[in-house]
């Protein structure tokens, strides 16, 4: 059962965050190519890709599992942004924008997960034939 992830606001938020991370990490020192850059980019990209992958799973429970993974990747992304900021690789203004984007995405993702979990716990009230 495929669901259209493109209709989800949280997908757009996650996609925009990943694009922004890729743009900002282009300015990281070359010495970080196999260090922080190679940690931050996949963490950020994991958020929208897990939303996409989950949307193509057969069951709602599987979909929720992938959204939970996306939420974990979003938390990892947040830490790595703050770590890069502490090293001076991301300017405070840019880091604050990224952190705010991450927080908005996290709120939306949690709300989506909660709404899907409610659907799993609500009994089917359709009349029996």
N, C-alpha and C positions, 0 to 999 in steps of 0.2 A: 504494500500500500504506500504509494508515494504522496507526500504532502508538498505543497509549493512553498518552499522556504523563502522564495523571493518576495512573498507577501508579508513576511515577518519584519516588523520594525527592528527587532533585536538582531536579525541577520544583517540588515543595513548598518546598524551601529557597529557590529563586530567586524564587518568588512571594511568600514571606514577606518576603524582603529588599526586593523592590520596594515592597510595601505599607509597610514600615517607612520606607523612603526618602521615600515620598510624605508620610507623616505628619510626619516630621522637617523636611522642606523647607517645610512650611506655616509654620514659625516663622522662616524665613530673612527677611532684610530685603526689603521690597518692591523696593528698588533691584536686587535679584538676580533678579527675576522673569524677566528676559530674559538673565540672565547664568548664574550657577552653578546656579540652580534648573532652568533650561531645558537644562542640560548633564547634571546628575545624574539627573534623573527619566528621561529617555529612555535613558540608559546602563543604569540599573537595570532598566527595563522591557524593554529589548532582550534581556536574559538569558532570562526565561521565554518571551517571544514567539518567540525563535529556536528554543528547544526545541520549542515547539508547531509552528512552521512546518516544522522539519526532520522531525518525526514523521510528517508527511503527505507527504513526498517518496517517490518510487517506489523509489529505490535506497538501500542502506545507505551508499554513498559520499556521496550528497547529504546524507543525514541527518547524517553525521559533519561535513560541511562547515558545516552550520548550528550544530552543537554547538561547533565551533571558533570560529565567529563569536560565539556566546554566551560562550565563554571569554574572548575579547577584550573583550567588553562588560563582563564581570565585572572584568577587570583595570582598565579605564577607570573603572568605578564605585569601585574601591578607591582609586585616585589621587584622585578627586574628593571622596571622603569625607575623606581625609587633608588635602586642600587646604581644604575647608570647616572642618575642625577647626582648622587653623592660623590661619584668619581669625576663629575664635571663634564660628562659626555653629552648630557642633555641640559640645555638652559632651563632655569627655573620656570620661566613662562611656558615653554613647550612641555615641560614635565607636568606642570599643573593642568594644562589642557588635556594631556594624555590621561592623567589620573582622573579628571572629571569625566572624560569619555568612558573610561573603564568603569567608573562607578555607575554611570547611567546605563551602560550595557549590562552590568551586573544586576541592577534593580529590575530591568526588563526581563532578563533571563530567569531570575528567581520568580518573577510573577508568572511567566510562561510555564515554568516547571510546576509551580503551585497549582495553576489552573488545570494542568494535565493530570496531576496527582488527584485532584478532586474528582475528575472524570473517572479515574480508576476506582475510587471508593464509593461513588454514588451507585446504588443498585439500579439495575434496569427496571424501570417502572412501567414498561409497556405491557398492555393486557395480554394474558395468555389466551390462545385460541383453543 
